[in-house]
Amino acid sequence: MTQKKRTAIDTTTGSISRVLLSLAVPFILAMLVETLFNITNMLFVSRLGSEAIAAVSFCGIMLMLTAVAVEGMSGAAVALIARRVGEKDLTGAGIVSVQIYLVGIIFSIALGILGYIYAEPLMRLIGANDSIVNNGIGYAKVYFLGMTSVFFLFITQAILRGAGEPVIPVVILAISALSNIALDFLLIFGIGPFPKLGVTGAAVATIIARAIGSIIGLFYLFSGYSLIRVRLSDFRIDFPIIKNVLRIAFPSMGRMSLHSLSRIALMKIVTLFGTSAVAAYGIGLRLDMLVFLPGLGFASAVSTMVGQNLGANNHERAEKSASIALWYNVIIMSFLGFIFFFMAKEIIGIFDKSNEVLRMGEIYLKVVAPTYFLLGVRLVIGGALRGAGDNFGPMMISLITLFVIQIPLAYYLSKWAFLNTTGIWLSIAAVNFFEAAFLILWFKRGGWKKKRF
């Protein structure tokens, strides 16, 4: 048995449950490592004071724009690579990989230049004062300059996931995270011969750590260890493939942008009810992200399985993998919802013990936690459709559920129906229901099985 056969999982044969778990668990671990990556930065920056924390937080909001592009490219990579691997066209998968890297280079350079030039106006646009700008401008500019390493790291991980190689991305991210911890300590505080860069040092550390991960990933792909055959001779522009990349990536970027904008709009409504409401909402979002982890794991796994099985022309197995992943997610997220519902006050109290925040936060979990299983449905069906390259329908569903249903409903229930923040929490539960229902209907239509690229 060759090394390639040992590291890659063939999702077109064998037990669907076993394959799903083999793909999902490493992705969940990778997400935990990525969370550690972000927490590490903030912990070191916190030693510099509250102004430094505020500066990095503002930069994080601004850099959400780049995350939209990265996630869109990653989704396209998984769909295209999984399809080629399912077709047993490993050479074609390598050629597609190269085209995705080329598009990533163009996107990252364009975003990097624009971000570097307009970093300060963007920071002021989202409300940064002079102190935050002075502390954060160096961080933002360094991050924008190093954007290519960020793109390359996540594109490489997506290519490997699409190929059915879920363990290597975890290893790469772990090395990158450990590098980040060491470099944060050296560059923020100026240890030994290293310069004391403060907040800017956190960005330098992150970019170098991302670059280290990118180099390891590229070496793995080019050295022949991966199932994918990536060759330098393939580094030439192939417009038909690039067209497919953009056709899949743009709707995914659109959907992510809609979700980001809806969060901003919802936050605007929340702010009408004071600081305690904002704190309760912020805690609720953090708790939702914890629940997201297993859901995202199965969503990622089913993307790979659907893509590869459609490539192998095994539509029945593709659909069955989505169905099994759906039940896994519903069971896990129902369990988490049960815990969060009955321990709502205790869980919120871990973060904030003030009476108003406790009251509003408890109501948030009492309203939203019972719909966590619907969130699981959204994630898995969305993942299955992404794996099939069917992103336009989900984008339109998000447009309707977020801006036709959620935002108007949140404003009406909170202000006109006098339900205050409870009305906003009800709108979040409502969007979980409606988006899950619409995605199931779209999936049942079966158009995703006919996608060709």
For each residue, the residues with C-beta under 8 A, 3 or more apart:
1: 5 6
2: 5 6
3: 6 7 225
4: 7 8 225 226 227
5: 1 2 8
6: 1 2 3
7: 3 4 165 167 168 225 226 227
8: 4 5 163 164 165 226 227
9: 19 22 23 164 165 166
10: 13 14 164 308
11: 19 23 86 164 304 305 308 309 321
12: 86 308 309 312 314 317
13: 10
14: 10 18 19
15: 18 19
16: 19 20 305 317 320 321 324
17: 20 21 324 328
18: 14 15 21 22
19: 9 11 14 15 16 22 23 301 305 321
20: 16 17 23 24 298 301 302 305 321 324 325 328
21: 17 18 24 25 301
22: 9 18 19 25 26 166
23: 9 11 19 20 26 27 161 164 166 300 301 304 305
24: 20 21 27 28 294 297 298 300 301 325 328
25: 21 22 28 29 297
26: 22 23 29 30 166 167 169 170
27: 23 24 30 31 161 166 169 296 297 300 301
28: 24 25 31 32 293 294 296 297
29: 25 26 32 33 170
30: 26 27 33 34 157 169 170 173
31: 27 28 34 35 293 296 297
32: 28 29 35 36 293
33: 29 30 36 37 170 173 174 177
34: 30 31 37 38 173 177
35: 31 32 38 39
36: 32 33 39 40 177
37: 33 34 40 41 173 176 177 180 206 209
38: 34 35 41 42
39: 35 36 42 43
40: 36 37 43 44 177 180 181 184
41: 37 38 44 45 56 180 184 202 205 206
42: 38 39 45 46 53 56
43: 39 40 46 47
44: 40 41 47 184 185 188 202
45: 41 42 48 52 53 56 188 199 202
46: 42 43 49 52 53
47: 43 44 188 189
48: 45 51 52 53 188 198 199
49: 46 52 53
50: 53 54
51: 48 54 55 131 132 135
52: 45 46 48 49 55 56 135 198 199
53: 42 45 46 48 49 50 56 57
54: 50 51 57 58 131 132 135 136
55: 51 52 58 59 128 131 132 133 135 136 139 199
56: 41 42 45 52 53 59 60 136 139 199 202
57: 53 54 60 61
58: 54 55 61 62 123 126 127 128 132 136
59: 55 56 62 63 123 136 139 140 143 203
60: 56 57 63 64
61: 57 58 64 126
62: 58 59 65 119 122 123 126 140
63: 59 60 66 67 140 143
64: 60 61 67 68 260
65: 62 68 69 111
66: 63 69 70 111 115 144 147 150
67: 63 64 70 71 256
68: 64 65 71 72 253 256 257 260
69: 65 66 72 73 107 111 151 253
70: 66 67 73 74 150 151 154 155
71: 67 68 74 75 154 252 253 256
72: 68 69 75 76 249 250 252 253 256
73: 69 70 76 77 100 103 104 107 151 154 155 158 245 249
74: 70 71 77 78 154 155 157 158
75: 71 72 78 79 158 248 249 252 303 386 391
76: 72 73 79 80 100 244 245 246 248 249 252 389
77: 73 74 80 81 97 100 155 158 159 162
78: 74 75 81 82 158 161 162 300 303 304 307 386 387
79: 75 76 82 83 162 248 303 307 386 387 388 389 453
80: 76 77 83 84 96 100 162 241 244 245 248 307 389 453
81: 77 78 84 85 93 96 97 158 159 162 163 228 307
82: 78 79 85 86 162 163 164 303 304 306 307 308 311 387
83: 79 80 86 87 307 308 310 311 389 453
84: 80 81 87 89 90 92 93 96 311
85: 81 82 88 89 90 93 162 163 164 227 228 307 308 311
86: 11 12 82 83 307 308 309 310 311 312 314
87: 83 84 92 311 312
88: 85 312
89: 84 85 92 93
90: 84 85 93 94 227 228 229
91: 94 95 229
92: 84 87 89 95 96
93: 81 84 85 89 90 96 97 162 163 227 228 229
94: 90 91 97 98 228 229 230 231 234
95: 91 92 98 99 234 238 241
96: 80 81 84 92 93 99 100 241 245
97: 77 81 93 94 100 101 159 221 228 230
98: 94 95 101 102 230 231 234 235
99: 95 96 102 103 237 238 241 242 245
100: 73 76 77 80 96 97 103 104 155 159 245
101: 97 98 104 105 152 155
102: 98 99 105 106 235 237 242
103: 73 99 100 106 107 242 245 246 249
104: 73 100 101 107 108 148 151 152 155
105: 101 102 108 109 148 151
106: 102 103 109 110
107: 69 73 103 104 110 111 151
108: 104 105 111 112 147 148 150 151 152
109: 105 106 112 113 147 148
110: 106 107 113 114
111: 65 66 69 107 108 114 115 144 147
112: 108 109 115 116 144 145 146 147 148
113: 109 110 116 117 144
114: 110 111 117 118 144
115: 66 111 112 118 119 122 140 141 143 144 147
116: 112 113 119 141 144 145
117: 113 114
118: 114 115 121 122
119: 62 115 116 122 123 137 140 141 144
120: 123 124 133 137
121: 118 124 125
122: 62 115 118 119 125 126 140
123: 58 59 62 119 120 126 128 132 133 136 137 140
124: 120 121 127 128 133
125: 121 122
126: 58 61 62 122 123
127: 58 124
128: 55 58 123 124 132 133 136
129: 132 133
130: 133 134
131: 51 54 55 134 135
132: 51 54 55 58 123 128 129 135 136
133: 55 120 123 124 128 129 130 136 137
134: 130 131 137
135: 51 52 54 55 131 132 139 198 199
136: 54 55 56 58 59 123 128 132 133 139 140 199
137: 119 120 123 133 134 140 141
138: 141 142 197 198 199 200 203
139: 55 56 59 135 136 142 143 199 200 202 203
140: 59 62 63 115 119 122 123 136 137 143 144 203
141: 115 116 119 137 138 144 145
142: 138 139 145 146 200 203 204 207
143: 59 63 115 139 140 146 147 150 203 206 207
144: 66 111 112 113 114 115 116 119 140 141 147
145: 112 116 141 142 207
146: 112 142 143 149 150 203 206 207 208 210 211
147: 66 108 109 111 112 115 143 144 150 151
148: 104 105 108 109 112 151 152
149: 146 152 153 207 210 211 214
150: 66 70 108 143 146 147 153 154 207 210
151: 69 70 73 104 105 107 108 147 148 154 155
152: 101 104 108 148 149 155 156 210 214 217 218
153: 149 150 156 157 172 176 210 213 214 217
154: 70 71 73 74 150 151 157 158
155: 70 73 74 77 100 101 104 151 152 158 159
156: 152 153 159 160 169 172 213 214 217 218 220 221
157: 30 74 153 154 160 161 169 172 173 217
158: 73 74 75 77 78 81 154 155 161 162
159: 77 81 97 100 155 156 162 163 221 228
160: 156 157 163 165 166 168 169 217 220 221 226 228
161: 23 27 78 157 158 164 165 166 169 300 303 304
162: 77 78 79 80 81 82 85 93 158 159 303 304 307 308
163: 8 81 82 85 93 159 160 226 227 228
164: 8 9 10 11 23 82 85 161 227 304 308
165: 7 8 9 160 161 168 169 226 227
166: 9 22 23 26 27 160 161 169 170 301
167: 7 26 170 171
168: 7 160 165 171 172 217 220 226
169: 26 27 30 156 157 160 161 165 166 172 173 217
170: 26 29 30 33 166 167 173 174
171: 167 168 174 175
172: 153 156 157 168 169 175 176 213 216 217 220
173: 30 33 34 37 157 169 170 176 177 213
174: 33 170 171 177 178
175: 171 172 178 179 212 213 216
176: 37 153 172 173 179 180 209 210 212 213
177: 33 34 36 37 40 173 174 180 181 209
178: 174 175 181 182
179: 175 176 182 183 208 209 212 213
180: 37 40 41 176 177 183 184 205 206 209
181: 40 177 178 184 185
182: 178 179 185 186
183: 179 180 186 187 204 205 208 209
184: 40 41 44 180 181 187 188 201 202 205
185: 44 181 182 188 189 191
186: 182 183 189 190 191 192 194 205
187: 183 184 190 194 195 197 201 202 204 205
188: 44 45 47 48 184 185 196 197 198 199 201 202 205
189: 47 185 186 196 201
190: 186 187 194 195 196 197 201
191: 185 186 194
192: 186
193:
194: 186 187 190 191
195: 187 190 201
196: 188 189 190 201
197: 138 187 188 190 200 201 204
198: 48 52 135 138 188 201
199: 45 48 52 55 56 135 136 138 139 188 202 203
200: 138 139 142 197 203 204
201: 184 187 188 189 190 195 196 197 198 204 205
202: 41 44 45 56 139 184 187 188 199 205 206
203: 59 138 139 140 142 143 146 199 200 206 207
204: 142 183 187 197 200 201 207 208
205: 41 180 183 184 186 187 188 201 202 208 209
206: 37 41 143 146 180 202 203 209 210
207: 142 143 145 146 149 150 203 204 210 211
208: 146 179 183 204 205 211 212
209: 37 176 177 179 180 183 205 206 212 213
210: 146 149 150 152 153 176 206 207 213 214
211: 146 149 207 208 214 215
212: 175 176 179 208 209 215 216
213: 153 156 172 173 175 176 179 209 210 216 217
214: 149 152 153 156 210 211 217 218
215: 211 212 218 219
216: 172 175 212 213 219 220
217: 152 153 156 157 160 168 169 172 213 214 220 221
218: 152 156 214 215 221 222
219: 215 216 222 223
220: 156 160 168 172 216 217 223 225 226
221: 97 156 159 160 217 218 226 228 230
222: 218 219 230 231 232
223: 219 220 226
224: 229
225: 3 4 7 220
226: 4 7 8 160 163 165 168 220 221 223 229 230
227: 4 7 8 85 90 93 163 164 165
228: 81 85 90 93 94 97 159 160 163 221
229: 90 91 93 94 224 226
230: 94 97 98 221 222 226 234
231: 94 98 222 234
232: 222 235
233:
234: 94 95 98 230 231
235: 98 102 232
236:
237: 99 102 242
238: 95 99 241 242
239: 242 243
240: 243 244
241: 80 95 96 99 238 244 245
242: 99 102 103 237 238 239 245 246
243: 239 240 246 247
244: 76 80 240 241 247 248 453
245: 73 76 80 96 99 100 103 241 242 248 249
246: 76 103 242 243 249 250
247: 243 244 250 389 453
248: 75 76 79 80 244 245 251 252 389 391 453
249: 72 73 75 76 103 245 246 252 253
250: 72 246 247 253 254
251: 248 254 255 391 392 394 395
252: 71 72 75 76 248 249 255 256 386 391 395
253: 68 69 71 72 249 250 256 257
254: 250 251 257 258 395
255: 251 252 258 259 391 394 395 398
256: 67 68 71 72 252 253 259 260
257: 68 253 254 260 261
258: 254 255 261 262 395 398 399 402 403
259: 255 256 262 263 398 402
260: 64 68 256 257 263 264
261: 257 258 264 265 402
262: 258 259 265 266 402 403 406 407
263: 259 260 266 267 285
264: 260 261 267 268
265: 261 262 268 269 403 407
266: 262 263 269 270 281 406 407 410 424 427 428
267: 263 264 270 271 278 281
268: 264 265 271 272
269: 265 266 272 407 410 411 414 424
270: 266 267 273 277 278 281 421 424
271: 267 268 274 277 278
272: 268 269 277 414 415
273: 270 276 277 414 420 421
274: 271 277 278 356
275: 278 279
276: 273 279 280 354 356 357 360
277: 270 271 272 273 274 280 281 360 421
278: 267 270 271 274 275 281 282
279: 275 276 282 283 352 354 357 361
280: 276 277 283 284 348 352 356 357 360 361 364 421
281: 266 267 270 277 278 284 285 364 421 424
282: 278 279 285 286
283: 279 280 286 287 348 351 352 357 361 364
284: 280 281 287 288 361 364 365 368 425
285: 263 281 282 288 289
286: 282 283 289 290 351
287: 283 284 290 291 340 347 365
288: 284 285 291 292 368 375
289: 285 286 292 293
290: 286 287 293
291: 287 288 294 295 333 336 337 340 372 375
292: 288 289 295 296 375 379
293: 28 31 32 289 290 296 297
294: 24 28 291 297 298 329 332 333 336
295: 291 292 298 299 329 332 333 375 376 379 380
296: 27 28 31 292 293 299 300 379
297: 24 25 27 28 31 293 294 300 301
298: 20 24 294 295 301 302 325 328 329 376 379 380 383
299: 295 296 302 303 325 329 379 380 382 383
300: 23 24 27 78 161 296 297 303 304 383
301: 19 20 21 23 24 27 166 297 298 304 305 325 383
302: 20 298 299 305 306 321 322 325 380 383 384 387
303: 75 78 79 82 161 162 299 300 306 307 383 384 386 387
304: 11 23 78 82 161 162 164 300 301 307 308 387
305: 11 16 19 20 23 301 302 308 309 317 318 321 322 325 387
306: 82 302 303 309 310 318 321 322 383 384 387 388 448
307: 78 79 80 81 82 83 85 86 162 303 304 310 311 387 388 389
308: 10 11 12 82 83 85 86 162 164 304 305 311 312
309: 11 12 86 305 306 312 314 315 317 318 321
310: 83 86 306 307 313 314 315 318 387 388 449 451
311: 82 83 84 85 86 87 307 308
312: 12 86 87 88 308 309 317
313: 310
314: 12 86 309 310 317 318
315: 309 310 318 319 449
316: 319 320
317: 12 16 305 309 312 314 320 321
318: 305 306 309 310 314 315 321 322 384 388 449
319: 315 316 322 323 449
320: 16 316 317 323 324
321: 11 16 19 20 302 305 306 309 317 318 324 325 384
322: 302 305 306 318 319 325 326 380 381 384 443
323: 319 320 326 327
324: 16 17 20 320 321 327 328
325: 20 24 298 299 301 302 305 321 322 328 329 380 383 384
326: 322 323 329 330 376 377 380 381
327: 323 324 330 331
328: 17 20 24 298 324 325 331 332
329: 294 295 298 299 325 326 332 333 373 376 377 379 380
330: 326 327 333 334 373 376 377
331: 327 328 334 335
332: 294 295 328 329 335 336 376
333: 291 294 295 329 330 336 337 372 373 375 376
334: 330 331 337 338 372 373 376
335: 331 332 338 339
336: 291 294 332 333 339 340 369 372
337: 291 333 334 340 341 369 370 371 372 373
338: 334 335 341 342 369
339: 335 336 342 343
340: 287 291 336 337 343 344 347 365 369 372
341: 337 338 344 365 366 369 370
342: 338 339
343: 339 340 346 347
344: 340 341 347 348 361 362 364 365 366 369
345: 348 349 358 362
346: 343 349 350
347: 287 340 343 344 350 365
348: 280 283 344 345 351 352 357 358 361 362 364 365
349: 345 346 352 353 358
350: 346 347
351: 283 286 348 357 361
352: 279 280 283 348 349 357 358 361
353: 349 357 358
354: 276 279 357 358
355: 358 359
356: 274 276 280 359 360
357: 276 279 280 283 348 351 352 353 354 360 361
358: 345 348 349 352 353 354 355 361 362
359: 355 356 362 363
360: 276 277 280 356 357 363 364 421
361: 279 280 283 284 344 348 351 352 357 358 364 365
362: 344 345 348 358 359 365 366
363: 359 360 366 367 421 422 425
364: 280 281 283 284 344 348 360 361 367 368 421 425
365: 284 287 340 341 344 347 348 361 362 368 369
366: 341 344 362 363 369 370
367: 363 364 370 422 425 426 428 429
368: 284 288 364 365 371 372 425 428 429 432
369: 336 337 338 340 341 344 365 366 372
370: 337 341 366 367 429
371: 337 368 374 375 428 429 432 433
372: 291 333 334 336 337 340 368 369 375 376 432
373: 329 330 333 334 337 376 377
374: 371 377 378 432 433 435 436
375: 288 291 292 295 333 371 372 378 379 432 436
376: 295 298 326 329 330 332 333 334 372 373 379 380
377: 326 329 330 373 374 380 381 436 439 440
378: 374 375 381 382 432 435 436 439
379: 292 295 296 298 299 329 375 376 382 383
380: 295 298 299 302 322 325 326 329 376 377 383 384
381: 322 326 377 378 384 385 436 439 440 442 443
382: 299 378 379 385 386 394 439
383: 298 299 300 301 302 303 306 325 379 380 386 387
384: 302 303 306 318 321 322 325 380 381 387 388 443 448
385: 381 382 388 390 391 393 394 439 442 443 448
386: 75 78 79 252 303 382 383 389 390 391 394
387: 78 79 82 302 303 304 305 306 307 310 383 384
388: 79 306 307 310 318 384 385 448 449 451
389: 76 79 80 83 247 248 307 386 448 451 453
390: 385 386 393 394 447 448 451
391: 75 248 251 252 255 385 386 394 395
392: 251 395 396
393: 385 390 396 397 442 447
394: 251 255 382 385 386 390 391 397 398 439 442
395: 251 252 254 255 258 391 392 398 399
396: 392 393 399 400
397: 393 394 400 401 435 438 439 442
398: 255 258 259 394 395 401 402 435
399: 258 395 396 402 403 404
400: 396 397 403 404 405 434 438
401: 397 398 404 405 406 431 434 435 438
402: 258 259 261 262 398 399 405 406 407 431
403: 258 262 265 399 400 406 407 408
404: 399 400 401 408
405: 400 401 402 408 409 427 430 431 434
406: 262 266 401 402 403 409 410 427 428 430 431
407: 262 265 266 269 402 403 410 411 427
408: 403 404 405 411 412
409: 405 406 412 413 423 426 427 430
410: 266 269 406 407 413 414 423 424 427 428
411: 269 407 408 414 415 416
412: 408 409 415 416 417 423
413: 409 410 416 417 419 422 423 424 426 427
414: 269 272 273 410 411 417 419 420 421 422 423 424
415: 272 411 412 418 423
416: 411 412 413
417: 412 413 414 423
418: 415
419: 413 414 422 423 426
420: 273 414 423
421: 270 273 277 280 281 360 363 364 414 424 425
422: 363 367 413 414 419 425 426
423: 409 410 412 413 414 415 417 419 420 426 427
424: 266 269 270 281 410 413 414 421 427 428
425: 284 363 364 367 368 421 422 428 429
426: 367 409 413 419 422 423 429 430
427: 266 405 406 407 409 410 413 423 424 430 431
428: 266 367 368 371 406 410 424 425 431 432
429: 367 368 370 371 425 426 432 433
430: 405 406 409 426 427 433 434
431: 401 402 405 406 427 428 434 435
432: 368 371 372 374 375 378 428 429 435 436
433: 371 374 429 430 436 437
434: 400 401 405 430 431 437 438
435: 374 378 397 398 401 431 432 438 439
436: 374 375 377 378 381 432 433 439 440
437: 433 434 440 441
438: 397 400 401 434 435 441 442
439: 377 378 381 382 385 394 397 435 436 442 443
440: 377 381 436 437 443 444
441: 437 438 444 445
442: 381 385 393 394 397 438 439 445 447
443: 322 381 384 385 439 440 446 448
444: 440 441
445: 441 442
446: 443 449 450
447: 390 393 442 450 451
448: 306 384 385 388 389 390 443 451
449: 310 315 318 319 388 446
450: 446 447
451: 310 388 389 390 447 448
452:
453: 79 80 83 244 247 248 389
